[in-house]
Amino acid sequence: MIIYFILFYIMFMLKGCVIIPEHLLPQGGGSEPPTNFSITTPINGQTIQDNTVQIQWSESTDPDNTNITYILYLWKLDSGQYLIVDYREDITIREETLSDLENGDYKIKIVAIDEDDHTSQTTEQTFIIN
């Protein structure tokens, strides 16, 4: 798209006023980030008595109708360890089961990314493995 504006500028400077054909103008696609969404499970601050936690989240959609990719981030707060747990391109599956977690406090966040690299993210939530 930038090339069209550069060409327009050059043509404008050379000829004065230029009419650009409609099909060369930006169409506005790719300008909207994915919709807001949230983590539904576990509940923020929840203590889990097992070393397995199931994380679920609501759906994010893209107003520009491009596909959504989800990335799940996990922090182990005691150690500061930071992980990208999952890079999920399947828009229909919005859950992840994490097992063999050590006892401690954890923080999670999920980011939705559309094909135009716009993002939306959940509020960070915590849970405790005890």
C-alpha positions as MATLAB code, in Angstrom:
seq = 'MIIYFILFYIMFMLKGCVIIPEHLLPQGGGSEPPTNFSITTPINGQTIQDNTVQIQWSESTDPDNTNITYILYLWKLDSGQYLIVDYREDITIREETLSDLENGDYKIKIVAIDEDDHTSQTTEQTFIIN';
ca = [
       0.000    0.000    0.000;
       2.826    2.386    0.728;
       3.993    2.074   -2.854;
       0.636    3.447   -4.051;
       1.029    6.507   -1.871;
       4.588    7.056   -3.071;
       3.442    6.759   -6.688;
       0.568    9.120   -5.955;
       2.941   11.645   -4.428;
       5.321   11.443   -7.401;
       2.458   11.762   -9.905;
       0.973   14.639   -7.937;
       4.263   16.484   -7.932;
       4.772   15.900  -11.655;
       1.250   16.577  -12.915;
      -0.477   18.540  -10.215;
      -3.744   16.720   -9.529;
      -4.093   12.992  -10.034;
      -7.150   10.757   -9.836;
      -6.312    7.334   -8.430;
      -8.458    4.413   -9.608;
     -10.701    2.993   -6.871;
      -9.062   -0.465   -6.946;
      -5.694    1.079   -6.033;
      -6.970    2.754   -2.878;
      -6.585    0.963    0.478;
      -9.741   -1.012    1.247;
      -9.535   -0.760    5.039;
      -9.061   -4.492    5.623;
      -6.698   -5.626    8.312;
      -7.183   -2.605   10.526;
      -9.056   -4.120   13.471;
      -7.539   -6.221   16.274;
      -9.230   -9.415   17.499;
     -12.109   -8.956   19.942;
     -11.621   -9.070   23.706;
     -11.770  -12.468   25.381;
     -11.061  -13.923   28.814;
      -9.767  -16.932   30.711;
     -12.728  -18.904   32.082;
     -10.848  -21.683   33.898;
      -9.121  -21.670   36.349;
     -10.724  -18.895   38.342;
      -8.269  -16.118   39.190;
      -6.461  -16.974   42.447;
      -7.793  -20.540   42.534;
      -5.851  -23.172   44.526;
      -5.605  -26.505   42.721;
      -4.905  -29.608   44.810;
      -3.479  -31.582   41.884;
      -0.437  -30.922   39.717;
      -2.678  -30.743   36.638;
      -4.654  -27.679   35.591;
      -7.059  -27.246   32.708;
      -7.006  -23.775   31.159;
      -9.997  -22.663   29.087;
     -10.799  -19.337   27.486;
     -13.637  -17.657   25.616;
     -13.437  -17.084   21.874;
     -11.837  -14.073   20.240;
     -12.971  -13.209   16.726;
     -11.430  -10.986   14.108;
     -13.647   -8.183   12.720;
     -11.609   -8.444    9.490;
     -12.497  -12.175    9.192;
      -8.931  -13.469    9.330;
      -7.896  -16.543   11.302;
      -6.913  -16.258   14.953;
      -3.869  -17.887   16.554;
      -3.710  -18.225   20.348;
      -0.510  -18.176   22.387;
      -0.593  -19.297   26.020;
       2.044  -17.835   28.345;
       2.847  -19.314   31.766;
       5.037  -17.900   34.532;
       6.103  -19.783   37.646;
       6.195  -16.860   40.054;
       8.442  -18.488   42.693;
      11.293  -18.982   40.226;
      10.513  -16.336   37.613;
      10.487  -19.104   35.006;
       8.640  -18.012   31.875;
       7.284  -20.347   29.209;
       5.338  -20.138   25.981;
       3.214  -23.190   26.595;
       1.277  -23.414   23.376;
       1.035  -21.815   19.979;
      -2.420  -22.816   18.808;
      -3.593  -22.127   15.271;
      -6.843  -24.076   15.577;
      -9.489  -21.462   16.364;
     -12.048  -24.071   17.483;
      -9.983  -25.458   20.396;
      -9.699  -23.051   23.299;
      -8.311  -25.172   26.098;
      -5.025  -26.570   27.289;
      -4.263  -29.110   30.008;
      -0.982  -28.604   31.832;
       0.282  -31.493   33.914;
       3.265  -32.306   36.108;
       3.369  -28.751   37.446;
       5.443  -28.207   40.563;
       3.832  -26.768   43.682;
       3.831  -22.988   43.638;
       2.203  -19.833   42.332;
       1.621  -19.414   38.608;
       0.470  -16.633   36.321;
      -1.113  -17.153   32.897;
      -1.995  -14.923   29.970;
      -3.356  -15.748   26.510;
      -2.787  -13.617   23.421;
      -4.921  -13.762   20.265;
      -3.145  -12.765   17.042;
      -4.863  -12.262   13.690;
      -3.276  -12.723   10.261;
      -2.469   -8.997   10.147;
      -0.450   -9.307   13.400;
      -2.967   -7.349   15.482;
      -3.325   -8.676   19.018;
      -5.753   -8.845   21.885;
      -4.952  -10.417   25.237;
      -6.589  -11.665   28.373;
      -6.022  -10.144   31.772;
      -3.212  -11.975   33.556;
      -4.570  -14.476   36.088;
      -2.951  -16.450   38.838;
      -3.454  -19.918   40.276;
      -1.720  -21.985   42.940;
      -0.665  -25.627   42.692;
      -0.691  -27.079   46.216;
];
